[in-house]
Amino acid sequence: MPGKGIEEVARDLGVEPADLVKLSSNENPHGPSPAAIEAAQSAAEGVHHYPKASHTDLTAAVAEEWDVTPEQVWVSPGADGSLDYVSRAVLEPGQAVLVPGPGFAYYSMSTRYHHGEVTTYELHEADGFQQDAATVLSAYDGQRVVYVTSPHNPTGTEFPHDELEELLGAVDDDTLVAVDEAYGEYTDQPSAATLLDDHDNLAVTRTFSKAYGLAGLRIGYALVPESWGAVYAQINTPFAANEVGLRAALAALEDDDHVEQSVETAAWAREYMAERLGVPTVDGAGNFLLAKIGGVDTEGTNVDADTPGAAVAAAAKRRGVIVRDTGSFGLPEHLRITCGTRAETRTAVETLNDVFAELDATAFDPDAAGPPDTAADGGDRSGESATDGPEATDGGETPQTEGDAS
Ligand SMILES: Cc1ncc(COP(=O)(O)O)c(C=O)c1O
């Protein structure tokens, strides 16, 4: 059920939100950093003012974090806002944009909002949805913008740094390579931001929605080459990034422990799911995992055999576990499962494996699934449970008019 928040899903199912495990929107299962909550609460008292100093302060802090000038930081309402700012800055009506397929829907949406034309490069399941320069260049024909996602949504696969350098070297000077690093904190690979000094045709987008746990506050940013600095004033919607979000983001940026915990939990959950789910998974580096459901035998059930991902997601939802059916990404035989807390992740794996058995999935290998409570690294850490932290909600979903944008 893409686009619905946990309260809406709970209402539909006639249960309490606390009874659900919601792993469909790649949100942070630990919630926001306590420091960010405090900053948001105290900022609330001043929201009769326009966000001015807070915008300047966050811009400066992000610039320091990345060792760039403040002019190179374009703070925006979510990373989605950054994608729009990139479109506004470079795209003329009728110009073409190259996006990955499967891929994040908002690249196409933003392109169309700005009267551009969408073209696609395919990532192939047969080679593990591998990302590299050759894959992009096979569809490249001088497009004005080329989108790269690393780690990729929904596959989790990374675009290796040396391949990115190769891509930047191969495209025309007037092609912008926009690297979306919404899940950048979850990988050890160097950020594309390290290449900004050497390339005037590169932009990097990041967000506070994922590892920082601030999806509901809508703060992201683009990092751009120094030569672009003056453009922001021409394309920025004034005050689009809100005071509460900006103050919370500033506090979150300083809470290294929270980010570290979020990244650690995601790494643990990816490994746990890959080892214990009774279906194949794609090796990924985000806070989620893509699983292959193809081959579910739906005979005798009331589900459509052509959409096994939807069938499994629907059956799991009836059992209180909400995962993302990737049909809207063009992957009807897959599911995307967000990394939850350890308890949530265990519940999800157990539930999904029950569903695979219930649906008699031919891809299901009972030997691959061990007992759900024998975590590879030895069990729960204190403070982590299915109910710790604020309940995750399904915020941050872009309207689902064109597929899946979260
Ligand atoms: C690849 C990718 N880019 C960008 C975004 C947008 O993030 P934000 O919440 O900052 O708008 C998402 C959200 O799910 C995403 O998956």
The ligand as an SDF file (V2000), in Angstrom:
LIG
                    3D

 16 16  0  0  0  0  0  0  0  0999 V2000
   16.9410    7.5070   -3.7640 C   0  0  0  0  0  0  0  0  0  0  0  0
   16.1650    8.5520   -3.0370 C   0  0  0  0  0  0  0  0  0  0  0  0
   16.4030    9.8290   -3.3110 N   0  0  0  0  0  0  0  0  0  0  0  0
   15.7430   10.8130   -2.6860 C   0  0  0  0  0  0  0  0  0  0  0  0
   14.7800   10.5230   -1.7410 C   0  0  0  0  0  0  0  0  0  0  0  0
   14.0140   11.6610   -1.1600 C   0  0  0  0  0  0  0  0  0  0  0  0
   14.3380   11.9070    0.1400 O   0  0  0  0  0  0  0  0  0  0  0  0
   13.7260   13.1370    0.9290 P   0  0  0  0  0  0  0  0  0  0  0  0
   12.8780   12.5450    2.0010 O   0  0  0  0  0  0  0  0  0  0  0  0
   14.8950   13.8640    1.4560 O   0  0  0  0  0  0  0  0  0  0  0  0
   12.9410   13.9820   -0.0380 O   0  0  0  0  0  0  0  0  0  0  0  0
   14.4860    9.2050   -1.4140 C   0  0  0  0  0  0  0  0  0  0  0  0
   13.4290    8.8890   -0.4370 C   0  0  0  0  0  0  0  0  0  0  0  0
   13.0420    7.7900   -0.2230 O   0  0  0  0  0  0  0  0  0  0  0  0
   15.1920    8.1840   -2.0900 C   0  0  0  0  0  0  0  0  0  0  0  0
   14.9550    6.8980   -1.8570 O   0  0  0  0  0  0  0  0  0  0  0  0
  1  2  1  0
  2  3  1  0
  2 15  2  0
  3  4  2  0
  4  5  1  0
  5  6  1  0
  5 12  2  0
  6  7  1  0
  7  8  1  0
  8  9  2  0
  8 10  1  0
  8 11  1  0
 12 13  1  0
 12 15  1  0
 13 14  2  0
 15 16  1  0
M  END
$$$$
